[in-house]
Amino acid sequence: MKALNWIGWVSGGIGIILIVLGTISGLTGKDILPINHVVNYFNMGNSFFLITIALFIVVNRCECNKK
């Protein structure tokens, strides 16, 4: 379960980085990554946040059953 916890934190970090890149790209008007629209950064960040939430729910449910 420790590996899933780390994967959850990494996924959350990637989501935050994508949101920051989308904000910077929207403010400057330049493409940072080869992504055409700023909204796509936020869609990808949202997907990583959903993965993070799902992993933390799985980890917490499994730890509750062990006690």
HTML snippet that shows the backbone in 3Dmol.js (N, CA, C, O; Angstrom):
<script src="https://3Dmol.org/build/3Dmol-min.js"></script>
<div id="view" style="width:600px;height:400px;position:relative"></div>
<script>
const pdb = `
ATOM      1  N   MET A   1       0.811  -1.196   0.000  1.00  0.00           N
ATOM      2  CA  MET A   1       0.000   0.000   0.000  1.00  0.00           C
ATOM      3  C   MET A   1       0.856   1.263   0.000  1.00  0.00           C
ATOM      4  O   MET A   1       0.394   2.334  -0.392  1.00  0.00           O
ATOM      5  N   LYS A   2       2.109   1.130   0.442  1.00  0.00           N
ATOM      6  CA  LYS A   2       2.977   2.293   0.466  1.00  0.00           C
ATOM      7  C   LYS A   2       3.274   2.774  -0.957  1.00  0.00           C
ATOM      8  O   LYS A   2       3.402   3.975  -1.197  1.00  0.00           O
ATOM      9  N   ALA A   3       3.383   1.832  -1.898  1.00  0.00           N
ATOM     10  CA  ALA A   3       3.646   2.205  -3.286  1.00  0.00           C
ATOM     11  C   ALA A   3       2.456   2.968  -3.880  1.00  0.00           C
ATOM     12  O   ALA A   3       2.646   3.942  -4.609  1.00  0.00           O
ATOM     13  N   LEU A   4       1.234   2.528  -3.572  1.00  0.00           N
ATOM     14  CA  LEU A   4       0.058   3.240  -4.069  1.00  0.00           C
ATOM     15  C   LEU A   4      -0.030   4.639  -3.480  1.00  0.00           C
ATOM     16  O   LEU A   4      -0.472   5.573  -4.148  1.00  0.00           O
ATOM     17  N   ASN A   5       0.390   4.782  -2.235  1.00  0.00           N
ATOM     18  CA  ASN A   5       0.389   6.096  -1.599  1.00  0.00           C
ATOM     19  C   ASN A   5       1.373   7.029  -2.316  1.00  0.00           C
ATOM     20  O   ASN A   5       1.053   8.190  -2.571  1.00  0.00           O
ATOM     21  N   TRP A   6       2.559   6.526  -2.636  1.00  0.00           N
ATOM     22  CA  TRP A   6       3.541   7.335  -3.359  1.00  0.00           C
ATOM     23  C   TRP A   6       3.049   7.682  -4.750  1.00  0.00           C
ATOM     24  O   TRP A   6       3.228   8.809  -5.211  1.00  0.00           O
ATOM     25  N   ILE A   7       2.423   6.713  -5.431  1.00  0.00           N
ATOM     26  CA  ILE A   7       1.891   6.982  -6.761  1.00  0.00           C
ATOM     27  C   ILE A   7       0.809   8.053  -6.691  1.00  0.00           C
ATOM     28  O   ILE A   7       0.706   8.891  -7.587  1.00  0.00           O
ATOM     29  N   GLY A   8       0.007   8.032  -5.637  1.00  0.00           N
ATOM     30  CA  GLY A   8      -1.012   9.055  -5.439  1.00  0.00           C
ATOM     31  C   GLY A   8      -0.401  10.439  -5.274  1.00  0.00           C
ATOM     32  O   GLY A   8      -0.882  11.405  -5.867  1.00  0.00           O
ATOM     33  N   TRP A   9       0.645  10.541  -4.480  1.00  0.00           N
ATOM     34  CA  TRP A   9       1.307  11.840  -4.284  1.00  0.00           C
ATOM     35  C   TRP A   9       1.950  12.335  -5.568  1.00  0.00           C
ATOM     36  O   TRP A   9       1.883  13.525  -5.874  1.00  0.00           O
ATOM     37  N   VAL A  10       2.576  11.432  -6.326  1.00  0.00           N
ATOM     38  CA  VAL A  10       3.200  11.820  -7.597  1.00  0.00           C
ATOM     39  C   VAL A  10       2.137  12.293  -8.588  1.00  0.00           C
ATOM     40  O   VAL A  10       2.331  13.282  -9.295  1.00  0.00           O
ATOM     41  N   SER A  11       1.018  11.578  -8.633  1.00  0.00           N
ATOM     42  CA  SER A  11      -0.074  11.965  -9.519  1.00  0.00           C
ATOM     43  C   SER A  11      -0.627  13.340  -9.141  1.00  0.00           C
ATOM     44  O   SER A  11      -0.920  14.148 -10.022  1.00  0.00           O
ATOM     45  N   GLY A  12      -0.769  13.608  -7.870  1.00  0.00           N
ATOM     46  CA  GLY A  12      -1.218  14.927  -7.425  1.00  0.00           C
ATOM     47  C   GLY A  12      -0.224  16.017  -7.789  1.00  0.00           C
ATOM     48  O   GLY A  12      -0.616  17.116  -8.179  1.00  0.00           O
ATOM     49  N   GLY A  13       1.056  15.715  -7.661  1.00  0.00           N
ATOM     50  CA  GLY A  13       2.099  16.685  -8.034  1.00  0.00           C
ATOM     51  C   GLY A  13       2.078  16.991  -9.523  1.00  0.00           C
ATOM     52  O   GLY A  13       2.234  18.142  -9.929  1.00  0.00           O
ATOM     53  N   ILE A  14       1.885  15.963 -10.331  1.00  0.00           N
ATOM     54  CA  ILE A  14       1.804  16.177 -11.778  1.00  0.00           C
ATOM     55  C   ILE A  14       0.585  17.031 -12.107  1.00  0.00           C
ATOM     56  O   ILE A  14       0.651  17.897 -12.980  1.00  0.00           O
ATOM     57  N   GLY A  15      -0.523  16.796 -11.417  1.00  0.00           N
ATOM     58  CA  GLY A  15      -1.719  17.606 -11.636  1.00  0.00           C
ATOM     59  C   GLY A  15      -1.481  19.065 -11.306  1.00  0.00           C
ATOM     60  O   GLY A  15      -1.913  19.950 -12.044  1.00  0.00           O
ATOM     61  N   ILE A  16      -0.795  19.322 -10.200  1.00  0.00           N
ATOM     62  CA  ILE A  16      -0.486  20.711  -9.818  1.00  0.00           C
ATOM     63  C   ILE A  16       0.435  21.365 -10.845  1.00  0.00           C
ATOM     64  O   ILE A  16       0.237  22.525 -11.208  1.00  0.00           O
ATOM     65  N   ILE A  17       1.432  20.631 -11.309  1.00  0.00           N
ATOM     66  CA  ILE A  17       2.356  21.170 -12.317  1.00  0.00           C
ATOM     67  C   ILE A  17       1.604  21.516 -13.597  1.00  0.00           C
ATOM     68  O   ILE A  17       1.862  22.553 -14.208  1.00  0.00           O
ATOM     69  N   LEU A  18       0.674  20.653 -14.004  1.00  0.00           N
ATOM     70  CA  LEU A  18      -0.094  20.935 -15.224  1.00  0.00           C
ATOM     71  C   LEU A  18      -0.979  22.164 -15.064  1.00  0.00           C
ATOM     72  O   LEU A  18      -1.116  22.949 -16.003  1.00  0.00           O
ATOM     73  N   ILE A  19      -1.580  22.344 -13.893  1.00  0.00           N
ATOM     74  CA  ILE A  19      -2.402  23.530 -13.654  1.00  0.00           C
ATOM     75  C   ILE A  19      -1.533  24.791 -13.711  1.00  0.00           C
ATOM     76  O   ILE A  19      -1.939  25.803 -14.282  1.00  0.00           O
ATOM     77  N   VAL A  20      -0.345  24.724 -13.121  1.00  0.00           N
ATOM     78  CA  VAL A  20       0.559  25.879 -13.150  1.00  0.00           C
ATOM     79  C   VAL A  20       1.009  26.165 -14.591  1.00  0.00           C
ATOM     80  O   VAL A  20       1.050  27.323 -15.007  1.00  0.00           O
ATOM     81  N   LEU A  21       1.344  25.125 -15.346  1.00  0.00           N
ATOM     82  CA  LEU A  21       1.741  25.327 -16.741  1.00  0.00           C
ATOM     83  C   LEU A  21       0.603  25.916 -17.571  1.00  0.00           C
ATOM     84  O   LEU A  21       0.835  26.762 -18.434  1.00  0.00           O
ATOM     85  N   GLY A  22      -0.629  25.469 -17.310  1.00  0.00           N
ATOM     86  CA  GLY A  22      -1.773  26.023 -18.019  1.00  0.00           C
ATOM     87  C   GLY A  22      -1.992  27.485 -17.690  1.00  0.00           C
ATOM     88  O   GLY A  22      -2.334  28.279 -18.567  1.00  0.00           O
ATOM     89  N   THR A  23      -1.796  27.846 -16.425  1.00  0.00           N
ATOM     90  CA  THR A  23      -1.942  29.245 -16.027  1.00  0.00           C
ATOM     91  C   THR A  23      -0.878  30.115 -16.689  1.00  0.00           C
ATOM     92  O   THR A  23      -1.177  31.192 -17.203  1.00  0.00           O
ATOM     93  N   ILE A  24       0.353  29.644 -16.674  1.00  0.00           N
ATOM     94  CA  ILE A  24       1.446  30.399 -17.307  1.00  0.00           C
ATOM     95  C   ILE A  24       1.210  30.522 -18.811  1.00  0.00           C
ATOM     96  O   ILE A  24       1.412  31.589 -19.390  1.00  0.00           O
ATOM     97  N   SER A  25       0.782  29.427 -19.440  1.00  0.00           N
ATOM     98  CA  SER A  25       0.531  29.455 -20.875  1.00  0.00           C
ATOM     99  C   SER A  25      -0.626  30.397 -21.210  1.00  0.00           C
ATOM    100  O   SER A  25      -0.592  31.082 -22.233  1.00  0.00           O
ATOM    101  N   GLY A  26      -1.641  30.433 -20.358  1.00  0.00           N
ATOM    102  CA  GLY A  26      -2.765  31.331 -20.597  1.00  0.00           C
ATOM    103  C   GLY A  26      -2.385  32.793 -20.431  1.00  0.00           C
ATOM    104  O   GLY A  26      -2.859  33.651 -21.175  1.00  0.00           O
ATOM    105  N   LEU A  27      -1.537  33.075 -19.464  1.00  0.00           N
ATOM    106  CA  LEU A  27      -1.139  34.467 -19.227  1.00  0.00           C
ATOM    107  C   LEU A  27      -0.163  34.991 -20.281  1.00  0.00           C
ATOM    108  O   LEU A  27      -0.233  36.157 -20.670  1.00  0.00           O
ATOM    109  N   THR A  28       0.736  34.136 -20.737  1.00  0.00           N
ATOM    110  CA  THR A  28       1.737  34.579 -21.702  1.00  0.00           C
ATOM    111  C   THR A  28       1.270  34.424 -23.142  1.00  0.00           C
ATOM    112  O   THR A  28       1.761  35.131 -24.021  1.00  0.00           O
ATOM    113  N   GLY A  29       0.335  33.517 -23.404  1.00  0.00           N
ATOM    114  CA  GLY A  29      -0.132  33.291 -24.768  1.00  0.00           C
ATOM    115  C   GLY A  29       0.773  32.398 -25.589  1.00  0.00           C
ATOM    116  O   GLY A  29       0.563  32.248 -26.793  1.00  0.00           O
ATOM    117  N   LYS A  30       1.778  31.801 -24.963  1.00  0.00           N
ATOM    118  CA  LYS A  30       2.694  30.914 -25.669  1.00  0.00           C
ATOM    119  C   LYS A  30       2.443  29.474 -25.241  1.00  0.00           C
ATOM    120  O   LYS A  30       1.993  29.219 -24.124  1.00  0.00           O
ATOM    121  N   ASP A  31       2.739  28.529 -26.144  1.00  0.00           N
ATOM    122  CA  ASP A  31       2.613  27.113 -25.821  1.00  0.00           C
ATOM    123  C   ASP A  31       3.881  26.638 -25.123  1.00  0.00           C
ATOM    124  O   ASP A  31       4.977  26.737 -25.674  1.00  0.00           O
ATOM    125  N   ILE A  32       3.728  26.128 -23.919  1.00  0.00           N
ATOM    126  CA  ILE A  32       4.884  25.616 -23.188  1.00  0.00           C
ATOM    127  C   ILE A  32       5.185  24.195 -23.631  1.00  0.00           C
ATOM    128  O   ILE A  32       6.322  23.871 -23.975  1.00  0.00           O
ATOM    129  N   LEU A  33       4.171  23.354 -23.622  1.00  0.00           N
ATOM    130  CA  LEU A  33       4.263  22.002 -24.157  1.00  0.00           C
ATOM    131  C   LEU A  33       3.546  22.013 -25.502  1.00  0.00           C
ATOM    132  O   LEU A  33       2.831  22.969 -25.800  1.00  0.00           O
ATOM    133  N   PRO A  34       3.715  20.984 -26.316  1.00  0.00           N
ATOM    134  CA  PRO A  34       3.003  20.997 -27.606  1.00  0.00           C
ATOM    135  C   PRO A  34       1.501  20.727 -27.428  1.00  0.00           C
ATOM    136  O   PRO A  34       0.971  19.744 -27.945  1.00  0.00           O
ATOM    137  N   ILE A  35       0.832  21.612 -26.694  1.00  0.00           N
ATOM    138  CA  ILE A  35      -0.604  21.521 -26.455  1.00  0.00           C
ATOM    139  C   ILE A  35      -1.221  22.801 -27.011  1.00  0.00           C
ATOM    140  O   ILE A  35      -0.792  23.905 -26.675  1.00  0.00           O
ATOM    141  N   ASN A  36      -2.220  22.643 -27.855  1.00  0.00           N
ATOM    142  CA  ASN A  36      -2.754  23.795 -28.596  1.00  0.00           C
ATOM    143  C   ASN A  36      -3.605  24.727 -27.754  1.00  0.00           C
ATOM    144  O   ASN A  36      -3.512  25.945 -27.908  1.00  0.00           O
ATOM    145  N   HIS A  37      -4.429  24.191 -26.871  1.00  0.00           N
ATOM    146  CA  HIS A  37      -5.370  25.016 -26.125  1.00  0.00           C
ATOM    147  C   HIS A  37      -5.071  24.947 -24.636  1.00  0.00           C
ATOM    148  O   HIS A  37      -4.673  23.905 -24.115  1.00  0.00           O
ATOM    149  N   VAL A  38      -5.268  26.066 -23.966  1.00  0.00           N
ATOM    150  CA  VAL A  38      -4.972  26.153 -22.534  1.00  0.00           C
ATOM    151  C   VAL A  38      -5.890  25.239 -21.727  1.00  0.00           C
ATOM    152  O   VAL A  38      -5.486  24.712 -20.691  1.00  0.00           O
ATOM    153  N   VAL A  39      -7.103  25.051 -22.188  1.00  0.00           N
ATOM    154  CA  VAL A  39      -8.074  24.232 -21.461  1.00  0.00           C
ATOM    155  C   VAL A  39      -7.581  22.796 -21.325  1.00  0.00           C
ATOM    156  O   VAL A  39      -7.911  22.124 -20.348  1.00  0.00           O
ATOM    157  N   ASN A  40      -6.806  22.323 -22.276  1.00  0.00           N
ATOM    158  CA  ASN A  40      -6.312  20.947 -22.220  1.00  0.00           C
ATOM    159  C   ASN A  40      -5.391  20.722 -21.024  1.00  0.00           C
ATOM    160  O   ASN A  40      -5.352  19.614 -20.488  1.00  0.00           O
ATOM    161  N   TYR A  41      -4.657  21.733 -20.596  1.00  0.00           N
ATOM    162  CA  TYR A  41      -3.831  21.601 -19.388  1.00  0.00           C
ATOM    163  C   TYR A  41      -4.712  21.307 -18.173  1.00  0.00           C
ATOM    164  O   TYR A  41      -4.388  20.453 -17.347  1.00  0.00           O
ATOM    165  N   PHE A  42      -5.821  22.024 -18.079  1.00  0.00           N
ATOM    166  CA  PHE A  42      -6.695  21.857 -16.930  1.00  0.00           C
ATOM    167  C   PHE A  42      -7.443  20.533 -16.986  1.00  0.00           C
ATOM    168  O   PHE A  42      -7.720  19.937 -15.945  1.00  0.00           O
ATOM    169  N   ASN A  43      -7.775  20.062 -18.189  1.00  0.00           N
ATOM    170  CA  ASN A  43      -8.397  18.744 -18.316  1.00  0.00           C
ATOM    171  C   ASN A  43      -7.440  17.640 -17.889  1.00  0.00           C
ATOM    172  O   ASN A  43      -7.843  16.703 -17.201  1.00  0.00           O
ATOM    173  N   MET A  44      -6.183  17.741 -18.289  1.00  0.00           N
ATOM    174  CA  MET A  44      -5.198  16.736 -17.881  1.00  0.00           C
ATOM    175  C   MET A  44      -4.942  16.808 -16.381  1.00  0.00           C
ATOM    176  O   MET A  44      -4.832  15.774 -15.721  1.00  0.00           O
ATOM    177  N   GLY A  45      -4.847  18.012 -15.840  1.00  0.00           N
ATOM    178  CA  GLY A  45      -4.655  18.160 -14.400  1.00  0.00           C
ATOM    179  C   GLY A  45      -5.807  17.568 -13.619  1.00  0.00           C
ATOM    180  O   GLY A  45      -5.596  16.928 -12.588  1.00  0.00           O
ATOM    181  N   ASN A  46      -7.033  17.775 -14.102  1.00  0.00           N
ATOM    182  CA  ASN A  46      -8.209  17.215 -13.458  1.00  0.00           C
ATOM    183  C   ASN A  46      -8.156  15.687 -13.458  1.00  0.00           C
ATOM    184  O   ASN A  46      -8.528  15.059 -12.466  1.00  0.00           O
ATOM    185  N   SER A  47      -7.704  15.089 -14.544  1.00  0.00           N
ATOM    186  CA  SER A  47      -7.595  13.633 -14.616  1.00  0.00           C
ATOM    187  C   SER A  47      -6.597  13.109 -13.592  1.00  0.00           C
ATOM    188  O   SER A  47      -6.848  12.095 -12.941  1.00  0.00           O
ATOM    189  N   PHE A  48      -5.478  13.787 -13.448  1.00  0.00           N
ATOM    190  CA  PHE A  48      -4.496  13.353 -12.457  1.00  0.00           C
ATOM    191  C   PHE A  48      -5.030  13.510 -11.035  1.00  0.00           C
ATOM    192  O   PHE A  48      -4.738  12.682 -10.173  1.00  0.00           O
ATOM    193  N   PHE A  49      -5.814  14.567 -10.779  1.00  0.00           N
ATOM    194  CA  PHE A  49      -6.407  14.733  -9.454  1.00  0.00           C
ATOM    195  C   PHE A  49      -7.412  13.626  -9.159  1.00  0.00           C
ATOM    196  O   PHE A  49      -7.496  13.158  -8.024  1.00  0.00           O
ATOM    197  N   LEU A  50      -8.181  13.199 -10.168  1.00  0.00           N
ATOM    198  CA  LEU A  50      -9.129  12.108  -9.961  1.00  0.00           C
ATOM    199  C   LEU A  50      -8.408  10.791  -9.667  1.00  0.00           C
ATOM    200  O   LEU A  50      -8.859  10.010  -8.829  1.00  0.00           O
ATOM    201  N   ILE A  51      -7.295  10.545 -10.350  1.00  0.00           N
ATOM    202  CA  ILE A  51      -6.491   9.355 -10.063  1.00  0.00           C
ATOM    203  C   ILE A  51      -5.968   9.415  -8.633  1.00  0.00           C
ATOM    204  O   ILE A  51      -5.972   8.406  -7.927  1.00  0.00           O
ATOM    205  N   THR A  52      -5.518  10.594  -8.201  1.00  0.00           N
ATOM    206  CA  THR A  52      -5.012  10.777  -6.847  1.00  0.00           C
ATOM    207  C   THR A  52      -6.093  10.474  -5.817  1.00  0.00           C
ATOM    208  O   THR A  52      -5.843   9.756  -4.849  1.00  0.00           O
ATOM    209  N   ILE A  53      -7.277  11.009  -6.016  1.00  0.00           N
ATOM    210  CA  ILE A  53      -8.370  10.778  -5.066  1.00  0.00           C
ATOM    211  C   ILE A  53      -8.728   9.302  -5.005  1.00  0.00           C
ATOM    212  O   ILE A  53      -8.925   8.752  -3.922  1.00  0.00           O
ATOM    213  N   ALA A  54      -8.813   8.653  -6.173  1.00  0.00           N
ATOM    214  CA  ALA A  54      -9.150   7.232  -6.197  1.00  0.00           C
ATOM    215  C   ALA A  54      -8.097   6.395  -5.471  1.00  0.00           C
ATOM    216  O   ALA A  54      -8.446   5.478  -4.728  1.00  0.00           O
ATOM    217  N   LEU A  55      -6.825   6.696  -5.673  1.00  0.00           N
ATOM    218  CA  LEU A  55      -5.769   5.931  -5.008  1.00  0.00           C
ATOM    219  C   LEU A  55      -5.795   6.132  -3.496  1.00  0.00           C
ATOM    220  O   LEU A  55      -5.597   5.179  -2.743  1.00  0.00           O
ATOM    221  N   PHE A  56      -6.038   7.365  -3.042  1.00  0.00           N
ATOM    222  CA  PHE A  56      -6.087   7.597  -1.602  1.00  0.00           C
ATOM    223  C   PHE A  56      -7.294   6.916  -0.967  1.00  0.00           C
ATOM    224  O   PHE A  56      -7.212   6.452   0.170  1.00  0.00           O
ATOM    225  N   ILE A  57      -8.410   6.851  -1.686  1.00  0.00           N
ATOM    226  CA  ILE A  57      -9.573   6.134  -1.156  1.00  0.00           C
ATOM    227  C   ILE A  57      -9.265   4.653  -1.034  1.00  0.00           C
ATOM    228  O   ILE A  57      -9.602   4.032  -0.026  1.00  0.00           O
ATOM    229  N   VAL A  58      -8.629   4.077  -2.047  1.00  0.00           N
ATOM    230  CA  VAL A  58      -8.273   2.652  -2.006  1.00  0.00           C
ATOM    231  C   VAL A  58      -7.309   2.370  -0.862  1.00  0.00           C
ATOM    232  O   VAL A  58      -7.482   1.396  -0.130  1.00  0.00           O
ATOM    233  N   VAL A  59      -6.306   3.206  -0.705  1.00  0.00           N
ATOM    234  CA  VAL A  59      -5.312   2.989   0.354  1.00  0.00           C
ATOM    235  C   VAL A  59      -5.968   3.089   1.726  1.00  0.00           C
ATOM    236  O   VAL A  59      -5.697   2.264   2.598  1.00  0.00           O
ATOM    237  N   ASN A  60      -6.825   4.085   1.930  1.00  0.00           N
ATOM    238  CA  ASN A  60      -7.460   4.251   3.240  1.00  0.00           C
ATOM    239  C   ASN A  60      -8.455   3.150   3.531  1.00  0.00           C
ATOM    240  O   ASN A  60      -8.559   2.723   4.680  1.00  0.00           O
ATOM    241  N   ARG A  61      -9.189   2.673   2.547  1.00  0.00           N
ATOM    242  CA  ARG A  61     -10.137   1.578   2.766  1.00  0.00           C
ATOM    243  C   ARG A  61      -9.398   0.291   3.137  1.00  0.00           C
ATOM    244  O   ARG A  61      -9.840  -0.437   4.026  1.00  0.00           O
ATOM    245  N   CYS A  62      -8.298   0.008   2.478  1.00  0.00           N
ATOM    246  CA  CYS A  62      -7.563  -1.221   2.760  1.00  0.00           C
ATOM    247  C   CYS A  62      -6.921  -1.152   4.146  1.00  0.00           C
ATOM    248  O   CYS A  62      -6.863  -2.164   4.844  1.00  0.00           O
ATOM    249  N   GLU A  63      -6.439   0.023   4.557  1.00  0.00           N
ATOM    250  CA  GLU A  63      -5.839   0.141   5.880  1.00  0.00           C
ATOM    251  C   GLU A  63      -6.887   0.035   6.982  1.00  0.00           C
ATOM    252  O   GLU A  63      -6.583  -0.447   8.073  1.00  0.00           O
ATOM    253  N   CYS A  64      -8.115   0.478   6.717  1.00  0.00           N
ATOM    254  CA  CYS A  64      -9.184   0.368   7.730  1.00  0.00           C
ATOM    255  C   CYS A  64      -9.590  -1.081   7.938  1.00  0.00           C
ATOM    256  O   CYS A  64      -9.928  -1.473   9.055  1.00  0.00           O
ATOM    257  N   ASN A  65      -9.562  -1.878   6.885  1.00  0.00           N
ATOM    258  CA  ASN A  65      -9.939  -3.276   6.997  1.00  0.00           C
ATOM    259  C   ASN A  65      -8.897  -4.097   7.737  1.00  0.00           C
ATOM    260  O   ASN A  65      -9.230  -5.135   8.308  1.00  0.00           O
ATOM    261  N   LYS A  66      -7.648  -3.659   7.742  1.00  0.00           N
ATOM    262  CA  LYS A  66      -6.586  -4.393   8.429  1.00  0.00           C
ATOM    263  C   LYS A  66      -6.653  -4.230   9.930  1.00  0.00           C
ATOM    264  O   LYS A  66      -6.188  -5.102  10.664  1.00  0.00           O
ATOM    265  N   LYS A  67      -7.232  -3.116  10.413  1.00  0.00           N
ATOM    266  CA  LYS A  67      -7.273  -2.843  11.837  1.00  0.00           C
ATOM    267  C   LYS A  67      -8.345  -3.596  12.495  1.00  0.00           C
ATOM    268  O   LYS A  67      -8.524  -3.484  13.708  1.00  0.00           O
TER     269      LYS A  67
END
`;
const viewer = $3Dmol.createViewer("view");
viewer.addModel(pdb, "pdb");
viewer.setStyle({}, {cartoon: {color: "spectrum"}});
viewer.zoomTo();
viewer.render();
</script>
